[in-house]
Amino acid sequence: MTLSTPEKIRTLQRKLYCKAKSEPSFRFYALYDKVFRMDILDYAYHLVRSNKGAPGIDGVSFASIEAGSGKEQFLQKLQAELESKSYRTQAVRRVWIPKPDGSKRPLGIPTIRDRVVQMAAKLIIEPIFEADFCDTSYGFRPKRSAHDAADAIAEGLLRRRGHVIDADLSKYFDTIPHAKLLAVVAERISDGGILWLIKQWLKAAVVEDGKNGKRRTIGGGKGNRLGTPQGGVISPLLANLYLHLLDRIWERYDLAKRYGAEIVRYADDLVILCAGDVDRPMRILRYVLDLLGLQLNETKTSIVNAYKESFDFLGFSFRLNRNRNSGKLYPHVEPSSKSVKRVKDRMKILTDRKRTPIPLPDLVAEVNMSLRGWSSYFHYRNSTKTFRDVKWHVEERMRTHLRRRFKMYSRAQAYHRLPTSKLYNGYGLFKLPTTAGWRKTHAL
């Protein structure tokens, strides 16, 4: 459920945004007292709670807060700490999240207490930086989405920007230099209290549970000079803000027009769509990243000719196809093969024969939840063929599972007793749409 911003907070955000937009060189100096306003802390608490995150290093959950002293007392104590500046950030708990390729990525989980303060600060400072962000940036921004970034790429391809630099930054979140990041923040914010909070979060110790059950500090601390842990509420905004320098240089020197090189960035994922020569845009990209203290991942960065091959971005596959009727080129956007494999693998796990003891309504509910989530994101643009393929796969997996559950030893018997209509009308399986989520076709 999306929480609606209280009018008083929305008015404050609008004023901050308008001030920042109208005066690009203005530095905001009276923000810290807004962070510990009770209405802002209360709204921040509800926003963090709606994310349903796990407890941090202290083990405190929302349930334990509300069953104990209660939310009001929790926030009053936090307000007092912030007002007296006795607030100190706690260590971040590190967990490892599996990636589709079998590897794992680190995720930092701050305590609920720290997440609430980070959210409160974000509510105040985000409108200021939002006024500065360029139109080429789409990640972690209000009223912008991955679909908007996909549209921007499609429109770039439509303008014959078919030579693509598919860039991948090497360990971006782990290598952001604190000093340079704080300097970027300070360009707009001179309030020492806000800078003090951000520095604390950047320097927070990172703690991990060892195999022997004992916790050990594996990073962070006062001596740390690099990185912002993925998982913190404030981290996406800070990471976005630092790469804004790249967008700003691209815009200031009008590189899109000068070299026919349009940049599309979603957080640390970015592509540069070039009309022809990719050497100059690539050299400029390397130069700017070097100034920022960042590096390209050379093994994952590639140059793609979209007229001949596809490239993946944000789970979608992009290429220039030729319309069979008109013969004109058009940008073809569909779920990538990795995204399709991921949902098929998930269906295989959920309908495995080992899960036959699970009540059928519960199993179908799990399948439907995964399908709805996948569909809501990927039912977009030229997805018809892919969705038909996934829909058929889901039906086959579900039929196979039911055959084993009901001990039908013949596939022919299963097809007779379990026609497709019964999977949907009898068992309530979610029906994937098989028409494209985007019907219009534009061609060059």
N, C-alpha and C positions, 0 to 999 in steps of 0.2 A: 504494500500500500504506500502511495506517495503522500508524504506529509506536506501540507500547504504552509508556506512561510507566513508567520504572523504579520499583520499589516505594519506594525511598528518597526519590525526588523526589516521588512521589505522597503519601507520608506527610507530607513537609514542606508541600506545598500544602494538604493537608487541615487541618493544624494552623493554618496562616495563615488559611484560610477560616473555621474554627470560632472562632478568636480574634476576627476581624473581625466575624463574625455576632453573637457574644455581647456584644461591646463596641463599639457603633457609634461611640463618640467616641474610641476608642483610636488613637493615632498610632504607627506602627511605626518604630522607630529603629535596628534592627540587621539590615539586609537586604543591604547592599552586598557583604559578604564572601561571601554565598551566590552572587552572580552569577559570581564567578570560581572557584567550586568546580569541580574538573575533571569530575566526573560530570555536572554541569549544563551545562558548556560542551560536553562530548561529545554529550550528548543534543540540545542546541540545534543543534549542527553537523548531526546527522543529520536533524533536522526541517527545517532550511533546505535541505539537500541534496534532500530528498524533494519539495520544491516545484519543483525543476528550473528555477530562475530563471537569468536571463542574468548575465554578469559585470558588475561595476560599472565605475567610471571608470578603475580600475587595470588592467582587462582580465584579472584573475585569475579563473580558473574552478575548479570542483571538480576537474576532470581535471588541471589544471596543479598544483594543490596536492598531489594524491595521487601524481602522477608525479614531483614534485620532492622537497622535503624531507619530505613526508608529512603526514598529518592530525595525528599526535601532536605533531610539532615545531611545526606551525602553531598548535595549541591551547596548547601550553606557552608559546610566545612571547606569545600573546594573554593568557594568564593572568598572566604576569609584568607586562605593561603595565597590566592592570587593577589588580593588587595594588599596584603602585608608583604608580598614578594618572598614569602617563605616557601612557596611552591617549588618542588624539585621533581624533575622527571624520574620515573622509575626505569629499570632495565627493560629491554625489549626481548620477548621470547621468540626464538627462531624455530620455525618448523620447516619441513621440506615438502614441497608440493610436486607430485609426479607430472612430467611433461609428456606430450604425445609420443616423442621419440624415445621414451624410456628413461631419459635423464630426469633430474630433479632441479627445481629452482628454489632458492631460499625465500621465505616469507617471514617478515618481522611482525609480531603481534604485540603492540603496546598494551598496557593495562587500560581498563575501561576509564579510569580516572584521567589518564593522559589522552585517551582518544576523545573524551568530551572536551578537554581544553583545546586540543588541536582543532576540533570541529568548530568551537567557538571562535578561535582565531581565524579559521578559514572563512567563516561567515562574514568577518569584518574585512579581511584583506583581499579576498578573491575579486570583489567588484572593482577594486583599484587596478589590479593587474589585467582583469578581463577587458578593461577599457583600452589597454595597450596591445593586447594580443592581435596577431595578424590573421587575415582571413584564410591563410594557408594552413592554420593549425586547427585540428578537430578533436584531439583527445582530451578527455577529462575537463570539458568545458560545458557550461550550462547551455542547453538548447542546441547542442551539437552532438553528432553521433558518428559511428563507424559508417553508417549508410551515407551520410553526407560526404565523408571522405571518399567512399566508393563512387559516388556521383561525380565528385570533382575529378577523379582519375578518368572516369568514362568520358567526361566532357573534354579533358585534355587529349585523350586519344582521338576523340572526334575532330579535334583541331589539328590532327596530324602530328601530335607529339608522341610518336611511336617508338622512339629509342629511349629506353628506360633504365635509369640507374636505380636498382633495387638495393638500398643501403641498409646495413645492419650495424648498429653500434655495439662495440665490445664492452660488456658488463657495465652498461650505462649507469644504472642506479648505484653501483658500487664504486664508481670512479668520479662522481661529481665533486670537484674541489670545493670544500666548505668556504674558503676565503673568497673565491670568485663568486660563488652563489650568494653569499651574504652581501657582497658588493652590489650585485644585481638587485637584491631586495632593497638595499639602502638607497638605490637611485630613486625609489618612490616613497620609501618609509624611513623617516628619521626618528621615529618613536623608539627610544631605547628599550622600553618594556617589551615591545613586539620582537625586536631583534634578540633580546635576552631569551625569550621563549624559544624562538627558532633555533638559536645556538644550542640550547639545552637538548632539544629533540635531535639535532644532528650529532651531538656528542653522547647520546644515550648508549650505555653498555648493551651489548648483544649477548644473551645468555641462551645456552642450549642444554637440553637434558642429555646426559651421556648414557652409554649403554649400561653402565653400572647403576643407573638411577640417580647419580649425582649431577648437579648442575655445574656448568663451567662457563666462564666468560670467554667468548671466542672472537670478540670484536668490539668496536666502539670505544667509548671512554674519552677522557679529556685529551689524550694524545692523538686521537684519531683525526685525520685531516680530510678524509675522502668518504663519499657515499651518503645516501639516505636510505634507510631500510624500506624495502617494498612491504606494504601492508599498513603503514601509518596513514591516518586520515589526511595529514598535511603533505605527505610525500609526493603524490601525483601533481599537486599544484606547484610545488617547488621544482620538481623535475621538468615540468612543462615550462616553467618560468625560465629555467636555465637555457633550454634549447630555443626559447624565444629569440635569443641573440642571433641564432642562425636565420630564423625567419626575418628578423629585422634587417639583417645585412642583405638578404635576398631582395627584400622590398625596397630598401633605401637606395640600392644601386640598380634597381629595376632590371635584375638579371633575367626575369621571365621574358622581358621584351628584348633585352640586349642580346641574349644568347638563345632565345626560344626555349628556355628551360624553366618549367613550372614545377614548383615544389609542393608536395602534399604530405603533411606530417600528422601522425596520430601518436602523441607522446614521443617515445623514442623510436617508433617505426616510421620510416619515411621513404618516399620514392621521388625521383626527379624525372619528369617527362620532358624529353628533349625533341626538338624538331629535326635535328640532324646530328651535329657534332656533340659528343658527350665528354670529350677530353677537357675542355675548359670548365664546364660545370663540375666535373669530378675534381679537378685541381682546386677550384674554389672551395668545394665541400671539404676536402682534406685540409686546406689552409685554415678555414674557420674552426674546424674541429680541433686542430692542433692548438689554436689560440685558446680554446676552451679547455684544453687538457684532456680531450677525448680522442678515441681511436675507432676506426672502422674495424669490424670483424671481417678480415680479408677472405676467409673461407665461405662466409655467408653473403657477402656483398657481390652482386653480379650486374652485368650490363645485358639487357634483354632487348631483342628486336621484336616488338609486339606484332609486327606484320607477319612474322614467321613462327613465333612461339609465345607461350603464355608466361605470366608471372603471378605469384601469389601475394596477397596483401590483406591483412585482417580477416583471414579465413576464406576470402574469395579468390577466384582465378580470373585474370583479365587477359584478353587478347583482342586483336582486330580480326574479325571474321568478314567474309564476303556474303552479302545477302543473296540467297539462291534465286530470287526473282528479279531483282534490279541489278545485281552484280556489283552493288556499291558496298564499301566497307562500313562496318558499324562496330562499336565497342561491345564485345560479348563478355558478360559478367555472370559467373555462376559459382556455386560452392566449390571450393578446391577439393582435389582428390583426398588430401589429408583430412579435411573436414568431413567428407563423406565416409571415409574409413573409420573415423572416430565415432560417428553415430552408429555405424554398422557394428563396430566392436562393442559398443555399449549395449546395443540390442542383443547381441550374442551372450553377453554376460547376464543380462536381466532375464533372458529366456532359457538359460542353461538348464539341463535336466536335473541338476542338483537342487534347483529351486522349486521342484514340484511340491514339496511339503508346504510351501508358502500359500496361504489362502489366495485363490485366483483373483478376487477383487483387488487385493493389495498388490499383487504382481502387476496386474493391468494398470493400476494407478501409477506405479513406478515407471512403467513403460510410457504411459501417456505424458507424465511430467517431463521426461527426457525429450520426447518427440515434440511437445509443445514449445519447449525452450529452444530446441534446435530450429524448429520451423519458424518461430517468431523472428529469429535473426536472419536465417538464410532464405526465407521465402521472399526473394527480392530480385528484381530485374530478370535475367534470362535463366530462371531456375527450373523450368518445366521438366525438361528431360531428366535432370538430376533427381528431382522430387519423385518422378514416376519410378525411377530405379530404386530409391530408398523405400518408397511405399511398398513396392513388390517384395523387397528384402524383408521388411517388417512383417508383412503378411506371411511369408514363408517361415520366418523364425517363430512367429506366434502359432502357426498351424503345427509346426514340428513339436513345439513345446506341449500343445494341447494333446497331440497324438500320444506323446509319452505319458502325459498326466492321466489320460483316459485309457491307456494301454491298447491303443489301436496299432496293430502290427503291420498294417498295409497302408502305404501312401495313398493308394486309390480309395481305400475306405475313408481316410482322413479328408480327402478332397470331397467325397460324397457327403460326409456328415458335417464337415466344417467348410462350407462354401464361404467365399469372401464376405458376402452380405451378413452371415452369422457372426463373423469376427467383429464387425462394427455394430450391428443391431442387437446381437445376442450377448456379446461379452463387453461391449462398450469401448473397444479399441479406438484410439484417436485416429481420425482419417486425415492423412497428410494431403494438403491441396495439390492438385496436379496441373494448375494453370500458373503461369508466371506471375510473380508478385508485382511486376512492372510491365505493362502491356505495350507501351509505345515503342516503336523502333525508329531510331534516327540513323541516317547513313550519310557518308561523305559524298 
